[in-house]
């Protein structure tokens, strides 16, 4: 969140935001003109293994991250309607609809989307991406690599790990074929080391908000998570997060929080409501409530990577992302966040578009409340399609909930 995203007098803007903007502008300039820098471009799902791409000198482009940009810029509805006019159901994920709508119309924050040289699809986040990426591969007439990752109901067993590991090897072979050169093992190790460092920094940044007052709100994290998604494995991400961490550590030393008032600490579950971040921030700030952590941005604190066996550890990490885990894992994750961040309650976004993320939320809310003794609220919306959102109703729900959490 930047100073122009909220006019709340209680909010302390992050100075590193200027560097963040320059970084992401540079990334999108490269992504829209990859030929300028002699790069191939690959569209990849947000849960896909990006390290092999950077090792091969391929620039990744994330349609979901672009979807968040469209949502925050309030351009999603018109793009979704373009896809719907061609027969795509409104029940489909709005990220998929607006991505298809953008590629059909040539409209959106970036104008005409860059044509990919190939696509990489991992189904560890949802099943929609399979058909979504097949559609785009046919449209652009480019190769598609599909990484099939079984759902982990309880534990990641050896059979599943080896199944994913073999596909990682096939992924490398696919890259060698489309790029017409051998896979650079030394560069891959260097990229993996940078990924480990960036992920570690991001984890440390998020954990700083365990401190009272929290120097970094979840609304900040929703914005500043972009480099860990798009630039993981690069020196750019490492340097940016070093800068951001230093600023937040300075805040901790001064006892300065993200907001001047922090009377209620809350946890957020699910993807943000991108088009209403500013309003929700103001609403909570007026009541002295701060979102100190969330399940979404912490999903990119991947399991530790083993430099001695990077492909197997990547297989383990990408098979174990939050959306690929069963309800008990999600209950445990939320309860642990409540404990570690000393939260007074939690808000769950029942997301019309992301059914995988929203499945079981009523059961999760009940179990987490039983485990922590803290209340939970479920609000209904869509992460980018504002037609599925009733802001007045949600505002009233949140106001009543904050008062209940205060009394607890």
C-alpha positions in Angstrom: 0.0 0.0 0.0 1.3 3.4 -0.8 0.4 6.9 0.4 -1.8 7.4 -2.6 -3.7 4.2 -1.8 -4.9 5.4 1.5 -5.4 8.9 2.8 -5.8 7.7 6.4 -3.9 10.1 8.6 -3.0 7.1 10.9 -1.1 5.3 8.1 2.6 5.4 7.9 3.6 5.1 4.2 6.5 2.8 3.3 9.4 4.8 1.8 10.7 1.7 -0.2 7.5 1.9 -2.3 9.2 4.2 -4.8 11.9 1.6 -5.3 9.2 -1.1 -5.6 7.4 0.8 -8.3 10.6 1.3 -10.3 11.4 -2.4 -10.0 7.9 -3.6 -11.2 7.9 -1.0 -14.0 11.2 -2.4 -15.2 9.9 -5.9 -15.0 6.8 -5.2 -17.0 8.8 -3.2 -19.5 10.9 -6.3 -20.1 7.8 -8.6 -20.0 6.1 -6.6 -22.7 9.2 -6.3 -24.9 11.2 -9.5 -24.3 12.8 -9.3 -27.7 14.5 -6.0 -26.8 16.7 -7.9 -24.3 16.9 -11.1 -26.3 14.7 -13.2 -24.0 12.1 -15.8 -24.5 8.8 -15.3 -22.6 6.9 -17.9 -20.7 3.5 -17.6 -19.2 3.4 -19.5 -15.9 0.9 -20.1 -13.2 1.6 -18.5 -9.8 2.3 -21.9 -8.2 4.7 -23.0 -11.0 8.4 -23.6 -10.5 10.0 -20.5 -11.8 13.7 -21.2 -10.9 14.3 -23.4 -14.0 13.0 -20.6 -16.2 15.4 -18.0 -14.9 18.2 -20.5 -15.1 17.5 -20.9 -18.8 17.3 -17.1 -19.3 13.6 -17.2 -19.9 11.5 -14.3 -18.6 8.3 -15.4 -16.7 4.9 -13.6 -17.1 2.2 -14.3 -14.5 -1.4 -13.9 -15.8 -2.7 -14.1 -12.2 -0.4 -11.3 -11.1 -1.6 -9.3 -14.1 -5.1 -10.1 -13.0 -4.4 -8.5 -9.6 -3.2 -5.4 -11.4 -6.4 -5.3 -13.4 -8.5 -5.7 -10.3 -6.7 -3.0 -8.4 -7.0 -0.7 -11.3 -10.7 -1.5 -11.6 -10.3 -2.7 -15.2 -11.4 -6.3 -14.6 -15.1 -6.1 -15.1 -14.9 -4.9 -18.7 -12.3 -7.6 -19.6 -14.4 -10.3 -17.9 -17.4 -9.1 -20.0 -15.4 -9.4 -23.2 -14.7 -13.1 -22.4 -18.3 -13.7 -21.3 -19.5 -12.3 -24.7 -17.6 -15.1 -26.3 -19.4 -17.7 -24.3 -17.1 -18.1 -21.2 -19.2 -18.6 -18.1 -19.3 -16.0 -15.3 -18.8 -18.9 -12.9 -15.2 -19.3 -14.1 -12.3 -17.7 -12.2 -12.2 -13.9 -12.9 -8.5 -14.1 -13.4 -9.0 -16.5 -16.2 -11.9 -14.5 -17.7 -10.1 -11.2 -17.7 -6.9 -12.8 -19.0 -8.8 -14.3 -21.9 -10.7 -11.0 -22.3 -7.5 -9.0 -22.4 -5.9 -11.3 -25.0 -9.0 -11.1 -27.1 -9.5 -7.3 -26.9 -5.9 -6.1 -26.6 -7.0 -4.0 -23.7 -5.8 -3.7 -20.1 -3.1 -1.9 -18.1 -0.4 -3.3 -20.4 -2.5 -3.0 -23.6 -1.9 -6.0 -25.8 -0.5 -8.9 -23.7 2.9 -10.1 -24.7 2.8 -13.3 -26.9 4.4 -16.2 -25.0 7.0 -18.5 -26.6 5.5 -21.3 -24.5 3.3 -21.8 -21.4 4.0 -23.6 -18.1 1.0 -24.8 -16.1 1.1 -26.3 -12.6 -2.2 -27.5 -11.1 -1.1 -27.2 -7.5 -3.3 -24.1 -7.1 -6.5 -25.1 -8.8 -7.9 -27.1 -11.7 -9.1 -24.1 -13.7 -5.6 -23.3 -14.9 -5.5 -26.5 -16.9 -8.2 -25.5 -19.4 -7.3 -21.8 -19.1 -3.7 -22.5 -20.3 -4.8 -25.0 -22.9 -7.1 -22.3 -24.4 -4.2 -19.7 -24.5 -1.7 -22.3 -25.9 -4.1 -23.0 -28.8 -4.7 -19.3 -29.3 -1.1 -18.4 -29.5 -0.1 -21.7 -31.1 2.8 -22.3 -28.7 3.9 -25.3 -26.7 2.4 -26.0 -23.2 4.1 -27.9 -20.4 1.7 -29.3 -17.8 3.0 -30.1 -14.3 0.6 -32.5 -12.6 0.9 -32.3 -8.8 -1.4 -34.6 -6.8 -3.5 -33.1 -3.9 -1.9 -33.7 -0.5 -4.7 -34.6 1.9 -2.5 -35.5 4.8 1.2 -36.1 4.2 3.4 -35.9 1.2 4.4 -39.5 0.7 7.5 -40.8 -1.1 5.5 -42.0 -4.1 4.0 -38.6 -4.7 7.3 -36.8 -4.2 9.0 -39.0 -6.8 6.1 -38.6 -9.2 6.6 -34.8 -9.1 10.4 -35.2 -9.2 10.2 -37.1 -12.4 8.0 -34.4 -13.9 10.6 -31.8 -12.8 13.1 -33.7 -14.9 10.7 -33.7 -17.8 10.2 -29.9 -17.3 14.0 -29.4 -17.7 14.0 -31.6 -20.8 11.1 -29.5 -22.2 13.0 -26.3 -21.6 16.1 -27.7 -23.3 13.9 -28.5 -26.3 12.1 -25.2 -26.7 15.2 -23.1 -25.9 17.4 -25.4 -28.0 20.3 -25.5 -25.5 21.4 -27.6 -22.6 20.2 -26.9 -19.1 22.9 -24.8 -17.2 23.3 -26.7 -13.9 25.7 -24.0 -12.4 23.3 -21.2 -13.2 20.4 -23.2 -11.9 22.2 -23.5 -8.5 22.9 -19.8 -8.5 19.2 -19.0 -9.3 18.1 -21.4 -6.6 20.4 -19.8 -4.1 18.9 -16.4 -4.9 15.4 -17.9 -4.5 16.3 -19.2 -1.1 17.6 -15.8 -0.1 14.6 -13.9 -1.4 12.1 -16.3 0.2 14.0 -16.1 3.5 13.9 -12.3 3.4 10.2 -12.3 2.6 9.5 -14.7 5.5 11.5 -12.5 7.9 9.7 -9.4 6.7 6.3 -10.9 7.3 7.4 -12.2 10.7 8.4 -8.7 11.9 4.7 -8.1 12.3 4.6 -10.5 15.2 5.9 -7.4 17.1 3.5 -4.9 18.7 2.8 -2.6 16.9 3.1 -4.4 13.6 5.5 -2.5 11.3 4.0 -4.1 8.2 0.3 -4.6 7.6 -1.2 -7.3 5.4 -2.5 -4.6 3.1 1.2 -3.6 2.6 2.2 -7.2 2.0 -0.5 -7.7 -0.7 1.3 -5.0 -2.7 4.9 -5.7 -1.9 4.5 -9.5 -2.5 4.8 -8.9 -6.3 8.6 -9.4 -6.5 8.5 -12.7 -4.5 6.0 -14.0 -7.1 7.4 -12.6 -10.4 11.1 -12.1 -9.6 11.9 -15.0 -7.2 15.3 -16.3 -8.1 16.7 -13.0 -9.2 19.1 -10.6 -7.5 16.5 -7.8 -8.0 14.1 -9.5 -5.6 16.9 -10.0 -3.1 18.1 -6.4 -3.2 14.6 -5.0 -2.9 13.6 -7.1 0.1 16.9 -6.3 1.8 15.9 -2.6 1.4 12.4 -3.1 2.6 13.5 -5.2 5.6 16.0 -2.6 6.7 13.2 0.1 6.7 10.9 -2.1 8.7 13.6 -3.0 11.2 14.1 0.7 11.7 10.4 1.0 12.4 10.7 -1.7 15.0 13.5 0.1 16.7 11.5 3.3 16.9 8.3 1.4 18.0 6.5 2.6 14.9 3.7 0.5 13.5 2.1 0.5 10.0 -0.7 2.4 11.6 -0.7 4.8 14.5 -3.5 3.0 16.2 -3.3 -0.7 16.8 -6.0 -1.9 19.2 -7.2 -5.0 17.4 -5.0 -7.4 15.5 -6.6 -9.5 12.8 -5.6 -12.2 10.3 -6.9 -12.3 6.7 -7.6 -15.5 4.7 -7.7 -15.8 0.9 -6.8 -13.6 -2.0 -7.4 -9.8 -1.3 -10.4 -8.0 -2.7 -8.1 -6.1 -5.0 -10.5 -3.3 -6.1 -11.5 -2.5 -2.5 -8.1 -2.6 -0.7 -8.1 1.2 -0.1 -11.6 1.3 1.3 -11.1 -1.8 3.6 -7.9 -0.3 4.9 -9.6 3.0 5.8 -12.5 1.1 7.4 -10.3 -0.9 9.7 -8.0 2.0 10.5 -10.9 4.1 11.7 -11.6 1.3 14.3 -8.0 0.8 15.3 -7.9 -2.6 13.7 -4.9 -3.8 11.7 -4.5 -6.9 9.5 -1.1 -8.1 10.8 -0.8 -11.3 8.7 -2.6 -13.4 6.1 -2.6 -16.8 4.6 -2.0 -15.5 1.0 1.3 -13.7 1.1 2.8 -16.3 3.5 2.1 -19.0 0.9 5.3 -17.8 -0.8 7.4 -18.6 2.1 8.2 -21.9 0.5 9.7 -24.9 2.4 13.5 -24.7 2.6 15.3 -25.7 -0.5 18.2 -28.1 -0.4 21.1 -26.9 -2.5 22.5 -30.5 -2.6 19.3 -31.8 -4.2 17.6 -28.8 -5.7 15.2 -30.6 -8.1 13.8 -32.8 -5.3 13.5 -30.0 -2.8 11.7 -27.9 -5.5 9.4 -30.8 -6.0 8.7 -31.0 -2.3 8.1 -27.2 -2.0 5.8 -26.8 -5.0 3.8 -29.9 -4.0 3.2 -28.5 -0.6 1.9 -25.0 -1.4 -1.1 -24.1 0.8 -3.8 -24.5 -1.8 -2.6 -28.1 -2.5 -3.1 -29.2 1.1 -6.2 -30.6 2.9 -8.4 -28.8 5.4 -6.5 -30.0 8.5 -3.4 -28.3 7.1 -5.3 -25.1 6.5 -6.8 -25.2 10.0 -3.4 -25.7 11.5 -1.9 -22.9 9.4 -4.5 -20.4 10.4 -4.4 -21.4 14.1 -0.6 -21.1 14.1 -0.8 -17.6 12.5 -3.4 -16.6 15.2 -1.0 -17.8 17.9 2.3 -16.4 16.4 0.8 -12.9 15.7 -1.3 -12.8 18.8 -4.4 -11.9 16.8 -7.8 -11.1 18.2 -9.8 -12.5 15.3 -9.7 -13.4 11.7 -11.5 -12.4 8.5 -12.1 -15.0 5.7 -12.8 -13.9 2.2 -15.3 -16.4 0.6 -14.0 -15.9 -2.9 -16.5 -16.6 -5.7 -13.6 -17.0 -8.2 -11.2 -19.1 -6.1 -13.2 -22.2 -5.1 -10.1 -24.2 -4.1 -9.1 -21.5 -1.6 -12.7 -21.0 -0.3 -13.7 -24.6 0.0 -14.3 -25.6 3.6 -14.1 -22.1 5.1 -17.1 -22.6 7.4 -15.5 -25.7 8.8 -12.1 -24.0 9.1 -13.7 -21.0 10.9 -15.4 -23.3 13.4 -12.2 -25.3 14.1 -9.9 -22.3 14.4 -12.3 -20.6 16.7 -12.4 -23.7 18.9 -8.6 -24.0 18.9 -7.9 -20.3 19.6 -11.0 -19.0 21.4 -11.1 -16.1 18.9 -13.9 -15.1 16.5 -13.9 -15.4 12.8 -15.9 -13.6 10.1 -16.7 -14.8 6.6 -17.4 -12.1 3.9 -18.4 -12.8 0.3 -16.8 -11.2 -2.7 -14.6 -11.9 -5.7 -10.9 -11.1 -6.0 -11.3 -8.9 -9.2 -14.9 -9.0 -10.4 -16.7 -6.3 -8.4 -20.1 -7.3 -9.7 -20.0 -10.1 -7.0 -19.5 -7.7 -4.1 -21.9 -5.8 -1.9 -19.6 -3.2 -0.2 -22.1 -1.7 2.2 -23.1 -5.1 3.5 -19.5 -6.1 4.0 -18.6 -2.9 5.7 -21.4 -3.4 8.3 -20.3 -7.0 8.8 -16.7 -5.9 9.5 -17.7 -3.0 11.8 -19.8 -5.4 13.9 -17.1 -8.0 13.9 -14.4 -5.7 15.1 -16.5 -4.6 18.0 -17.1 -8.3 18.9 -13.3 -9.0 18.7 -12.6 -6.0 20.9 -15.0 -7.3 23.5 -13.4 -10.8 23.5 
